[in-house]
Each structure stands twice: as C-alpha cells, then as structure tokens.
Amino acid sequence: MKKVTIIAVTLIMIMMLFAGCDSETTGSDKDIQATNKVADILQGNQPTPTDITYSLERFNHIRRAYWVNGQREKAMSITVPIQRPLGYIVLFSDSGAVVSKFVVDGKVSSLTNYLTPISERYSSGSYTLDWLTDTDGTYGDNPSGIFFFTPDGKYIEWTGTYLFSDIPFDVTDPILKTEGQ
C-alpha cells in the first residue's frame, strides 16, 4: 500500500509539473504578444482606408480576364469612373540591360492576384476546402510577374526585373552584370 501511495504522489507531482509548464510564457511568446500590441496601436492610429470606392487593381484584372480570353473589344470598352494615372516602366534583362520602356495606363498589376479567392472554406460539422476556378474556368497558379496596359491598349506581361514610377525617367547607363558577379 505504501508503494501505491508513493507512486500516486509521484504521478500527481509529475502532472502538476507538466500543468505548470503549460501556463508559463516563454520569451518568444512575450515577444509575439508585445509585437501584436504594437501592431494594434499602429492599426488604431493609422487604420486601413475605408473610403476607396474604385480599385485600379481590380480594373486591370477584369480587363485582363477579357483580354487573355479573346474578348479584346470588351476589355477596351470598360469604362472607369476615375482618372487613370500614367506611369512609366523600364524592363530589364537578367544581366541588367534595358529590354524595353513603356508608358503605363493606370498601374502595374501582379499576375499572382486574383478577382476571387482561390479556395472557399466552410464548415458543416467538419472542415472542408473547395478549390475555386479562376475567371477563365481553370485551376492553378499564375507565374510570378506583372502585367499592364499601355495607353494605346497594348497588353504586356513581364516576369523579370523592372523599374516603375509615376514620373517620366530615362535609364541611359544601366549597369550590366556579368557571370560570376
């Protein structure tokens, strides 16, 4: 009987030790909590704008959806209730050489953004994940890169390095990289 009591007391002490470990906060946990508090303060002082009523990013993606699916006239006829800014872009090769320059109608957009989510989560007793199609009815990912339209309606995709600005500029002396750099 004495052995059973000693074993029981030992087990209780071990369980209390493990229970105590669960309630301790590590240094990493304290850092995470402190960072989250700072983020809450910053978001409170600088909230996300809620008065944006039109998205040039969505406009580009809608226009692209028509364009890449053979409906270019429809893509070109979409009206915009705001004035689109002009931008300026230079496309560079991997070695740093200038490949081309363009005036951009509106903005440069990411090929990896979508108009709709790529999946939908819902629960009805259990967790389910359904993959949704893109606007062209296909699944999968787009390559990393950008796309944009020129003021005369040309569509450009680029997967390399670029320089973009809302002010005109000229790159006259690009630095060329060579092997081994």
C-alpha positions in Angstrom: 0.0 0.0 0.0 2.9 2.3 0.8 4.3 1.7 -2.8 0.9 2.6 -4.3 0.8 5.9 -2.3 4.3 6.8 -3.3 3.6 6.1 -7.0 0.3 8.0 -6.8 2.0 11.0 -5.1 4.9 10.9 -7.7 2.4 10.8 -10.6 0.5 13.7 -9.1 3.7 15.8 -8.8 4.7 15.0 -12.4 1.2 16.0 -13.6 1.5 19.2 -11.7 4.9 19.9 -13.1 3.6 19.4 -16.7 0.5 21.5 -15.9 2.8 24.3 -14.7 4.7 24.2 -17.9 1.6 24.9 -20.0 0.9 28.2 -18.1 4.4 29.6 -18.4 5.0 32.2 -21.1 8.3 31.9 -22.9 10.4 34.8 -24.1 9.2 34.2 -27.7 5.6 34.2 -26.6 6.2 37.5 -24.8 7.8 39.0 -27.9 4.8 37.9 -30.0 2.3 39.4 -27.6 4.3 42.7 -27.5 4.5 42.8 -31.3 0.8 42.2 -31.6 0.1 45.0 -29.1 2.3 47.4 -31.1 0.5 46.4 -34.3 -2.9 47.0 -32.7 -1.7 50.5 -31.7 -0.4 51.3 -35.1 -3.6 50.0 -36.8 -5.7 52.1 -34.4 -3.6 55.2 -35.2 -3.4 54.5 -39.0 -6.5 52.5 -39.9 -7.0 50.9 -43.4 -8.8 53.4 -45.6 -12.4 52.7 -45.9 -13.3 55.4 -48.4 -11.7 53.9 -51.5 -14.6 53.4 -53.9 -12.8 52.1 -57.0 -9.8 49.8 -57.5 -7.4 50.1 -60.4 -6.0 46.7 -59.5 -9.5 45.1 -59.9 -10.0 47.1 -63.1 -6.7 45.7 -64.5 -7.7 42.2 -63.6 -11.2 42.5 -65.1 -9.7 44.0 -68.3 -7.0 41.2 -68.4 -9.7 38.5 -68.0 -11.4 39.7 -71.1 -8.1 40.3 -73.0 -6.5 36.9 -72.4 -9.7 35.1 -73.3 -10.1 36.7 -76.7 -12.5 39.4 -75.9 -10.3 42.4 -76.6 -13.0 44.7 -77.7 -14.8 44.1 -74.4 -11.6 44.7 -72.5 -11.1 48.0 -74.3 -14.6 49.2 -73.8 -14.7 49.0 -70.0 -15.3 52.5 -68.6 -13.6 53.8 -65.5 -15.2 56.4 -63.1 -11.9 57.8 -62.1 -9.0 59.4 -63.9 -6.3 56.7 -64.5 -2.8 58.0 -63.9 0.0 57.4 -66.3 3.1 55.5 -65.2 6.5 54.8 -66.7 8.3 51.4 -66.7 11.6 50.1 -67.8 12.0 46.3 -68.2 15.5 44.8 -67.6 17.1 41.6 -68.7 18.8 39.3 -66.1 22.1 40.9 -67.0 20.7 44.4 -66.4 20.3 45.5 -70.0 17.2 47.5 -70.9 14.8 45.3 -72.8 12.1 47.9 -73.3 10.4 51.0 -72.0 6.6 51.7 -71.8 4.1 54.3 -70.7 1.6 52.5 -68.4 -2.1 53.2 -68.5 -3.2 53.2 -64.8 -0.9 50.9 -62.8 1.2 47.8 -62.9 -0.6 44.7 -61.5 0.6 41.4 -60.1 -0.1 38.2 -62.1 -0.5 36.4 -58.7 -3.5 38.5 -57.6 -7.0 37.2 -58.4 -10.5 38.7 -58.6 -11.9 35.8 -56.5 -10.4 33.7 -53.7 -8.6 30.5 -54.9 -10.4 28.5 -52.3 -13.6 28.6 -50.2 -13.8 27.5 -46.6 -16.9 26.5 -45.0 -18.0 24.1 -42.2 -20.9 21.9 -41.8 -19.8 19.7 -39.0 -16.4 19.3 -40.4 -13.7 21.4 -42.1 -13.9 21.4 -45.9 -11.7 23.1 -48.5 -13.0 23.6 -52.0 -10.8 24.9 -54.8 -12.4 27.5 -57.0 -11.7 28.2 -60.6 -10.2 31.4 -61.9 -12.4 33.6 -64.2 -11.3 31.5 -67.2 -12.5 28.3 -65.6 -9.1 26.9 -64.8 -7.3 26.0 -61.6 -3.7 26.6 -60.6 -1.3 29.5 -60.1 -0.1 32.2 -62.4 3.6 32.8 -62.8 5.2 35.5 -60.5 5.3 38.6 -62.5 3.4 41.7 -63.6 1.1 42.9 -66.3 0.0 46.3 -67.5 -1.7 48.1 -70.4 -0.3 50.9 -72.5 -2.4 54.0 -73.3 -3.0 52.7 -76.8 -4.4 49.4 -75.4 -1.4 47.1 -75.7 -1.2 44.3 -73.1 2.3 43.5 -71.6 3.3 40.7 -69.2 6.7 40.6 -67.6 8.4 38.1 -65.2 11.7 39.9 -64.8 13.1 43.0 -63.1 11.6 46.3 -63.7 11.6 50.0 -62.6 8.3 51.8 -62.3 7.5 55.4 -61.4 4.7 57.9 -61.9 7.2 60.4 -63.2 8.9 60.1 -66.6 12.5 59.0 -66.4 15.2 57.7 -68.8 17.7 55.0 -68.0 20.8 55.9 -70.1 23.6 54.0 -68.4 22.4 50.7 -67.0 24.9 48.6 -65.1 25.4 45.2 -66.9 26.0 42.2 -64.8 28.4 39.5 -66.0 28.8 35.9 -64.9 30.5 35.5 -61.6 29.1 38.8 -60.1 
